[in-house]
Amino acid sequence: MCLCSFAMTAQSLSYVDQAVLFSTESNYGTARYVGMSGAFGALGNDMSAVDINPAGLAVYNRGEFSSTLSYRDTDIKSTFYGNTIYNNDDYLRFSQIGGMNTWDSFGVPDIIKFSFGFNYSIVNDYNNNYAVQGNSGIPQYPDDPDFNFDDNPDNDINYVNVDDQFFYNYTSGINDKFNFSFATLYKDIIYLGASMAFHHIDFYQNTILEESNNDGAGNFMDVRNEEYLSTYASGFNFGLGIIVKPTAGLRLGASYQSPIWYDLSERYEQRLSYVFNGEIDPDPYYPLPNYFDYQLKTAGKFTGSVAYVFGTHGLISFDYIYQGYKNTNLKPSSFFIDENADLSTGLRNTSSFKIGTEWKYHILSFRGGYRIIQSPYADTSTAYDVEGYSFGLGIKFSRQFAIDFAYDNSAYQEQYRFLSAAGTNPSQLEVNNDRFTSSIIFTF
């Protein structure tokens, strides 16, 4: 959940990195959706698919209710100047609940049916933590705070030799949304849909940087800088979609998800303390917390999809997603001049791909999928793209009741620049997520 930074004067995420973080999505959803890596833009008939293309709501022939639970196991390998630490944690989330119903058109010419649905789902899960340790050889805190900033240069002490650097990053919280969708079927060929979603963000970050330095003359200084960042946000966006069925098996889909317009409030707090030659400094730096309100417009998204359904036997589906990260914007613009310039020049518009398949045998459905999500940072290689695959199994016990299971793996690299001293390198992170998802589905 930590992202590649441009230039940071603090250990916590910059506004630029928060803007990118709050614009990204994880592969959360129903187990059927997860099992096919989210390649559902031209298929519909799934509550999470409606979040991609609301026209898919009209593919349903009956009402449905589903609920989903997700378990995630995350390994983060952190490397900093040749030193490696392996971090592991696991998390359990209630990730989706939703339902829909469909009605006849009541005699409206050429309109086959109307459908309305509601879905709650996780967009992103921010729970993570890891530690980094090493020695860059360049001090973040070379100055003695008690002597180097007075009017007497003769008593300055410069702690230019680094003994050790340690960084801890803890994040928690959630980005979730409530989605209301409406769709209709025209002449049994064209599915049309629209949606509106209300978003919520609860993000918390705690970072600790500890550095041990000496001046080469017998003086030692240990520094501990602890930062706390809490961000709360509410937002809104809308979606439009269409699915065309030109032949019995072929499905073509296109959809647009608007930018999300967020109102955010943050609280930032810092605690900076020193230990000199084993003695605690009695005057630590504990400034009052800072509060700030601002706005964010995230990247809009276009999805083009094609799928082929082989009768009642199975299907294959492909999605292409184009997301305009260069249009990400922070407000008030007069305050975020530099950050918006970084967003415009440091980000790129991304192209991502998803492919999924499903095959049925009696009451069983076997699923699989693969996806590549391009990194939005313009100066990163393909190693920083998210690559994932998934498998799924569905069991339909009756016409009214089914259970789905899915396994999803994603792996990617990240950087985190927790030192702002000139000449230092960021820490390198290798992230591997294993997620197990189960859904229960009732049809009526």
C-alpha positions in Angstrom: 0.0 0.0 0.0 3.0 2.3 0.1 3.8 3.8 -3.3 6.8 5.1 -5.2 7.4 8.7 -4.1 8.6 11.7 -6.0 10.1 13.9 -3.3 9.3 13.6 0.4 10.1 15.9 3.3 8.3 13.6 5.7 8.2 9.8 6.3 4.4 9.6 5.8 2.9 9.5 2.4 3.0 12.7 0.4 -0.1 14.3 -1.1 1.0 13.0 -4.5 1.3 9.4 -3.3 -2.0 9.7 -1.4 -3.7 10.9 -4.6 -2.4 7.8 -6.4 -3.3 5.5 -3.6 -6.8 6.7 -3.3 -7.2 6.3 -7.1 -6.2 2.6 -7.2 -8.4 -0.5 -6.8 -7.6 -4.0 -5.6 -9.2 -7.2 -7.0 -12.0 -7.4 -4.4 -15.5 -8.6 -5.1 -17.5 -11.8 -5.2 -15.7 -15.1 -5.4 -16.8 -15.6 -9.0 -15.5 -12.2 -9.9 -12.2 -12.7 -8.1 -11.8 -16.2 -9.6 -11.9 -14.8 -13.1 -9.6 -11.8 -12.2 -12.4 -9.3 -12.7 -12.8 -9.8 -16.4 -16.5 -9.1 -16.4 -17.1 -6.0 -18.5 -19.1 -7.7 -21.2 -20.7 -10.5 -19.0 -22.7 -9.0 -16.1 -24.8 -11.5 -14.1 -22.6 -10.8 -11.0 -22.9 -8.2 -8.3 -19.3 -7.1 -8.6 -19.5 -7.0 -12.4 -22.0 -4.3 -12.1 -19.3 -2.1 -10.5 -17.4 -2.3 -13.9 -20.3 -2.0 -16.3 -23.8 -1.3 -14.9 -25.4 -2.6 -18.0 -24.6 -6.1 -16.8 -27.4 -5.7 -14.2 -29.9 -6.4 -17.0 -28.3 -9.7 -17.9 -29.9 -11.1 -14.8 -33.2 -13.0 -15.3 -34.0 -13.4 -11.6 -33.3 -11.6 -8.4 -30.1 -12.3 -6.4 -28.5 -11.6 -3.1 -24.8 -12.3 -2.4 -22.3 -11.8 0.5 -18.6 -12.3 0.5 -15.7 -12.8 3.0 -12.0 -12.3 2.1 -8.8 -13.5 3.8 -5.5 -12.0 2.7 -1.9 -13.2 3.5 0.8 -10.7 2.6 4.5 -11.1 2.4 6.7 -8.0 2.0 10.4 -8.3 1.4 12.2 -5.0 2.2 15.7 -4.3 1.1 17.8 -1.3 2.0 21.5 -0.9 1.2 22.0 -4.7 1.1 20.0 -5.6 4.2 16.8 -7.6 3.8 13.9 -8.1 6.2 11.0 -10.5 5.5 7.6 -9.3 6.8 4.4 -11.3 6.9 0.8 -10.6 8.1 -2.7 -11.8 7.4 -6.1 -10.0 7.4 -9.7 -11.0 7.3 -12.3 -8.7 5.7 -16.1 -8.7 5.1 -15.7 -7.5 1.5 -19.1 -7.5 -0.3 -22.8 -7.6 0.1 -25.4 -6.7 -2.4 -28.6 -7.6 -4.1 -30.8 -6.9 -7.2 -34.2 -7.6 -8.7 -35.6 -7.4 -12.2 -39.1 -6.5 -13.5 -40.9 -6.9 -16.7 -41.4 -3.8 -18.8 -45.1 -3.8 -18.2 -46.0 -3.4 -21.9 -43.4 -0.8 -22.9 -42.5 -1.6 -26.6 -39.1 -3.1 -27.3 -38.1 -2.9 -23.6 -37.8 -6.4 -22.3 -37.1 -5.7 -18.6 -35.8 -3.2 -15.9 -33.3 -4.1 -13.2 -32.2 -2.3 -10.1 -29.4 -3.2 -7.7 -27.4 -2.2 -4.7 -23.9 -3.4 -3.8 -21.5 -2.6 -1.0 -17.9 -3.5 -1.7 -14.3 -2.9 -0.7 -12.3 -0.9 -3.2 -9.0 -1.1 -1.4 -7.7 -2.5 1.9 -4.9 -0.4 3.5 -3.9 -2.8 6.3 -0.2 -3.5 6.0 3.0 -3.1 8.0 6.7 -3.7 7.4 10.2 -2.8 8.7 13.3 -1.6 6.9 16.8 -1.6 8.3 20.2 -0.7 6.8 22.8 2.0 6.5 22.9 4.5 3.7 26.0 6.2 5.0 24.3 9.5 4.7 22.7 11.0 7.9 19.1 12.2 7.9 19.8 14.1 11.1 23.5 15.3 11.1 22.9 18.4 13.3 22.9 18.7 17.1 19.5 20.4 17.8 20.8 22.1 21.0 24.0 23.7 19.6 24.0 23.8 15.8 21.3 26.4 15.5 22.4 29.0 18.1 24.6 32.0 17.4 27.9 30.3 18.4 29.4 28.1 15.6 32.3 27.0 17.8 30.1 24.6 19.8 28.6 22.8 16.8 28.5 19.0 16.8 28.1 17.3 13.4 27.0 13.7 13.5 28.2 12.8 10.1 28.8 9.1 10.6 25.8 6.8 10.4 25.8 3.6 12.6 22.3 2.4 11.7 19.0 3.4 10.2 15.6 1.7 10.9 12.2 2.5 9.4 8.8 1.1 10.4 5.6 1.7 8.4 2.2 0.8 9.6 -1.0 1.5 7.6 -4.6 0.6 8.3 -8.0 1.4 7.0 -10.3 0.9 4.1 -11.7 2.4 0.9 -15.2 1.2 0.3 -18.3 2.2 -1.6 -22.1 1.9 -1.9 -23.2 1.4 -5.5 -26.7 1.9 -6.8 -27.3 0.7 -10.4 -30.1 0.7 -12.9 -30.2 -1.2 -16.2 -32.6 -2.2 -19.0 -32.7 -4.6 -21.9 -33.7 -3.3 -25.4 -35.0 -5.8 -28.0 -33.0 -8.6 -26.3 -29.8 -7.2 -28.0 -28.7 -4.0 -26.2 -28.2 -3.8 -22.5 -27.9 -0.2 -21.1 -27.0 0.8 -17.5 -26.1 3.6 -15.2 -24.8 3.8 -11.7 -23.9 6.2 -8.9 -21.5 5.3 -6.1 -20.8 6.9 -2.7 -17.2 6.3 -1.6 -15.6 6.4 1.9 -12.0 6.4 2.9 -10.6 5.8 6.4 -6.8 5.8 6.2 -4.3 5.8 9.0 -0.5 5.7 8.8 2.1 5.5 11.6 5.8 5.7 10.7 8.9 5.5 12.9 12.4 6.5 11.7 15.3 5.7 14.1 18.8 6.7 13.3 22.0 6.3 15.2 24.9 8.6 14.4 28.3 9.7 15.8 30.6 12.6 15.1 33.8 10.6 15.1 35.0 12.2 18.3 33.2 10.1 20.9 29.8 11.8 20.7 26.8 9.7 19.9 23.2 10.7 19.0 20.1 8.5 18.6 17.1 10.1 16.9 13.5 8.9 16.8 11.0 10.6 14.5 7.5 9.3 14.8 4.7 10.5 12.5 0.9 9.9 12.6 -1.4 10.6 9.6 -5.1 10.1 9.6 -7.2 10.8 6.5 -11.0 10.6 6.2 -12.8 11.2 3.0 -16.2 10.9 1.3 -16.7 11.0 -2.4 -19.0 10.4 -5.4 -18.8 9.2 -8.9 -21.1 7.8 -11.6 -20.9 5.1 -14.3 -22.4 4.4 -17.7 -22.3 1.2 -19.6 -23.5 -0.8 -22.6 -23.4 -4.4 -23.6 -24.3 -5.5 -27.1 -25.2 -9.1 -28.1 -24.8 -9.2 -31.9 -25.0 -13.0 -32.0 -26.1 -15.7 -29.6 -22.6 -16.2 -28.1 -20.8 -12.9 -28.7 -20.9 -10.1 -26.1 -19.4 -6.6 -26.6 -19.2 -4.2 -23.7 -18.1 -0.6 -23.1 -18.3 1.4 -19.9 -17.1 4.7 -18.4 -16.4 5.3 -14.7 -16.2 8.9 -13.9 -13.5 10.4 -11.6 -14.3 10.3 -8.0 -14.6 13.7 -6.4 -13.4 13.4 -2.8 -13.6 15.8 0.2 -10.8 14.9 2.5 -9.8 15.8 6.1 -6.5 15.0 7.6 -4.8 15.1 11.0 -1.0 15.0 11.1 1.2 14.7 14.2 4.9 14.4 14.8 7.1 13.4 17.7 10.8 14.0 17.4 13.1 12.9 20.3 16.9 12.6 20.9 19.3 10.6 23.0 22.8 12.0 23.5 25.5 9.7 24.7 22.9 7.5 26.4 21.0 10.4 28.0 17.5 11.3 26.9 17.1 14.9 25.7 14.6 16.6 28.2 13.2 18.9 25.5 11.7 16.7 22.7 10.0 18.3 19.7 6.3 17.6 20.0 4.4 20.2 17.9 0.6 20.5 18.1 -1.3 18.3 15.6 -2.0 19.9 12.2 -5.5 19.7 10.6 -6.2 20.3 6.9 -9.1 19.9 4.5 -8.7 19.5 0.8 -10.2 18.0 -2.3 -9.1 15.3 -4.8 -10.3 14.4 -8.2 -9.1 10.9 -9.1 -8.5 9.3 -12.5 -11.5 8.4 -14.7 -11.6 5.0 -16.3 -12.8 3.5 -19.7 -13.3 -0.3 -20.1 -13.7 -2.1 -23.4 -14.7 -5.8 -23.2 -15.4 -8.8 -25.4 -16.7 -12.2 -24.3 -17.9 -15.3 -25.9 -20.4 -17.6 -24.2 -20.4 -21.3 -25.3 -24.0 -22.0 -24.5 -24.4 -23.5 -21.1 -20.9 -25.0 -21.2 -18.6 -22.1 -20.5 -17.3 -18.7 -21.5 -14.1 -16.7 -22.0 -13.9 -12.9 -21.4 -11.3 -10.1 -22.0 -11.3 -6.6 -20.6 -9.0 -3.6 -21.5 -8.9 -0.7 -19.1 -7.6 2.7 -19.8 -7.2 5.0 -16.8 -6.3 8.7 -17.0 -4.0 9.2 -14.1 -2.5 12.4 -15.6 -5.8 14.1 -14.9 -5.6 13.5 -11.1 -5.9 16.8 -9.4 -5.7 18.3 -5.9 -7.5 21.4 -4.6 -7.3 24.2 -3.6 -5.1 24.5 -6.7 -3.2 27.5 -5.2 -2.0 25.4 -2.4 -1.1 22.3 -4.5 0.8 24.0 -7.4 3.9 21.8 -7.0 1.9 18.6 -6.3 -0.4 19.0 -9.3 2.7 19.6 -11.5 4.2 16.4 -10.1 0.9 14.5 -10.8 0.8 15.9 -14.4 4.4 15.1 -15.3 5.2 12.2 -13.0 2.2 10.1 -13.8 1.1 8.4 -17.0 -2.2 7.2 -18.3 -2.3 3.4 -17.9 -3.5 0.4 -19.9 -4.4 -2.7 -18.1 -5.6 -6.1 -19.2 -7.8 -8.9 -17.7 -8.8 -12.3 -19.1 -11.0 -14.8 -17.4 -12.8 -18.0 -18.2 -15.5 -20.3 -16.6 -16.5 -23.8 -17.5 -19.4 -25.8 -16.1 -19.7 -29.5 -15.3 -23.0 -30.5 -13.7 -23.3 -28.5 -10.5 -19.6 -27.4 -10.6 -18.1 -24.3 -12.2 -14.4 -24.1 -12.7 -12.8 -20.6 -13.2 -9.5 -19.0 -13.9 -8.1 -15.6 -14.7 -5.0 -13.5 -15.3 -4.4 -9.7 -15.2 -1.7 -7.0 -15.6 -2.3 -3.6 -14.0 0.1 -1.0 -15.2 1.9 1.2 -12.7 0.7 4.9 -12.9 4.3 6.2 -12.3 5.9 7.4 -15.5 9.5 6.6 -14.5 9.0 2.9 -13.4 9.6 -0.3 -15.3 7.2 -3.2 -15.9 8.6 -4.7 -12.6 6.3 -2.2 -10.8 3.2 -3.4 -12.6 0.8 -5.5 -10.7 0.6 -9.0 -12.1 -1.9 -11.5 -10.8 -3.7 -14.8 -11.5 -6.7 -16.5 -9.9 -8.6 -19.8 -9.7 -12.2 -20.4 -8.6 -14.8 -23.0 -7.9 -18.5 -22.6 -7.8 -21.0 -25.2 -6.4 -24.7 -24.7 -7.3 -26.6 -26.8 -4.8 -30.0 -25.8 -6.2 -31.6 -23.2 -8.3 -31.8 -20.9 -5.3 -28.5 -21.5 -3.5 -24.8 -21.6 -4.4 -21.4 -21.2 -2.8 -18.3 -19.9 -4.6 -14.6 -20.0 -3.7 -11.6 -18.3 -5.2 -7.9 -18.0 -4.8 -6.1 -14.9 -6.0 -2.4 -14.1 -6.1 -0.8 -10.8 -7.0 2.9 -9.7 -7.0 4.6 -6.5 -7.6 7.5 -4.2 -6.6 7.4 -0.8 -4.9 9.7 1.8 -3.6 9.4 3.9 -0.4 11.7 6.9 0.1 11.6 7.5 3.9 14.9 9.4 3.8 14.9 12.9 2.3 18.7 13.5 2.6 20.3 14.1 -0.7 22.0 11.1 -2.2 20.0 8.4 -0.4 18.2 5.7 -2.1 14.6 4.5 -1.4 13.9 1.1 0.2 13.0 -1.6 -2.3 9.8 -3.6 -1.6 8.7 -6.9 -3.1 5.0 -7.5 -2.3 3.2 -10.8 -2.6 -0.5 -11.2 -1.8 -2.4 -14.5 -1.4 -6.2 -13.9 -1.0 -8.9 -16.5 -0.4 -12.5 -15.4 -1.1 -15.8 -17.2 -0.4 -19.3 -16.0 -1.4 -22.8 -17.2 -0.7 -25.5 -16.6 -3.3 -29.2 -16.7 -3.0 -31.4 -16.5 -6.1 -35.1 -15.7 -6.0 
